[in-house]
Amino acid sequence: MVRTRVFVSALAVFASAAACFSQQSQPSSTASCYLDDGRQVYIRYNPVTTKADKAANGKPWTPGGAPMTLFTEAQLSFGGSTIPIGAYTVYPIPARDKWTLVVNKNVAAHSTYDEKQDIARAAIETDQVSQPSDALEVAFAHVGNKCTLRIYFGKAASFAPFTAQ
């Protein structure tokens, strides 16, 4: 019980830090995944449009000028790496045929991307969609102990599987 309270308090601190980190004029959106045991994985992002924001091939993308922020109540596995419970920044890196997703431990306000702080990086499944999205859409698909992050932007649809441990 005490351990749960400490974790909830720590998660609140992470959430507050992330709120300060993502000081933008537009409201953020959230996509959530609830695991079978009640633990939650969610991501906060800026809901940008394809007209207002461009994702440059080969460069870490920060929609609306701020990275996505991942919060997890479960230890996760992604791309062969372990992601401990906590808060992290997430950077999609677009490419013509296959996107890469980076999970980074630096959630400090106003910081820039630092590759040395990456804890997970993997190429993710990417397909072209027949009906392009005019705005960034982020969602999770949940099956068993897996939360698959889905990112739709323009003609690209990318899928990143996170497995709870």
N, C-alpha and C positions, 0 to 999 in steps of 0.2 A: 504494500500500500504506500509506504514512504517512497519507495523507488518510483512508483507511478506519479506521485505528486512532484518529485524532483524532475522527472522527465517532462511533465506537463508544464512546469515552471520554466524549464530550459527551452521547451518549444515556444513558449510565449515570448521569451527573450529573443529567440531566433526570428520569430514573426515580427517583433518590433524592429529588430535590426533590418530586416528585409523591407519593412514599410519605409524606414528612413532611407534605405538604399535606393528604393525605386521612386524617388520623388519626381513625379512627372505631372503634367497638366491634365492628362487623361486618366480615367479610372482604369485599374487593372482588372483582369478577369482571372478566374481560377478554374482548373479542371481537377477533379478528385477521383481517387480509386480507393475503395474500401476492401480490404482483404477479408477473407472468411472469418478470421479471428477478431475482427473489429479494428485492427490497426489501419491507419490511413496513410496514403501517399498522395500528395497534391503538388500542383505546379501553378505558380502565379506568373502572368505574362501581360504584356500590353497588347490589346486587340487593335492592331494596325491594319490599314488597307494596302492593297498592292499599288495603289496610286500614290499613297503618302510615304511608303517605305519600300526600299529595295533590298533584297538579300543578295549580296555580291558573292559570286562563286569563289570558293577557296578561302573566304574570310569568316571569322566568327561573327555571327549575326546577333545583334541586340535590338529586337523589335521595339520601336519607339524610343530608342536610345538607352534601354536598360536590358540587361540579360534576364532570361526567365529565371525564376527561383523555385527550386525543388525542396519540398519539406517531406521528410519521411519518418514515420514512427516505427519502421521495421528496417533492419539491416537488409540491404539489397545487393543483388549481383547484376552487373551490367558489363557486357563486353569482356568478361573474364576478370573483372575487378570487383572488389567489395566496397560498397558504399555504406558507411556506418549511419546509425540513426542521427538525424540532424538536419541542417539547412545547407543548401549548396546552390551555386549559380549553374545555369545550363546554357550552353552555347551550341545551337545548330550551326553547322558549317555546310552551306549549300554547295553542290557540284552538279554538273549537267546530268550525270547518270546515277550517282549514289551520294547521298548526304552522309555526313559524320556528325555524331552527337558527342559533346564534351561535357563532363560533369566536373566542376571546379570548386575547390573548398573556400575560395575567397568570396565572402559576402560583405566585405567592408564597403561602407557608403562611398560612392563616387570613385571607386577603384576601376582600373582598366583591366582587360583580360591579361592574365599572366599564365602562360603555358606551364610554367614550373609548378603551379598549384593545381594542375589537373589530377584528379584521382581516378577518372575513368574516361576512356575515349574509344569509340567504336564506329565503324561504318554501319549504317542502318539501311534497312530495306527501303528503297525509294521507287515509286512508280509515277507515271504520268497519268493524270485523270482526264477524262473526256470533257467534263464540265469544270473549268477553272474556278477557283474560289477568289472572290474580290477582296476578301479579308482573311487575316490569319485566323485559323480555327485550330484549337488544341483540345484534345480529349484523351481519355484513357479507356481502354478495353480491358475488362477484368475476367480472367479465367483461372480458377484455383489460386495458386500462390503467385500468379504473374499479372502485372499491370503493364500493358503495352501502351506507351505514349504514342499518340497519333498527331502528326503535325501536317496541316494542309495549308498551302500558300501558293497562290497562282495555279500553275499546272502540276505542282509537285505534291505528292502525298508520301510522307515518310513515317516509318514505324520503328520504335525503339523499345525492345522488351526489357523490363525490369523484373527480376524474380526475387521474391521475399525469401529470406533464409530463416 
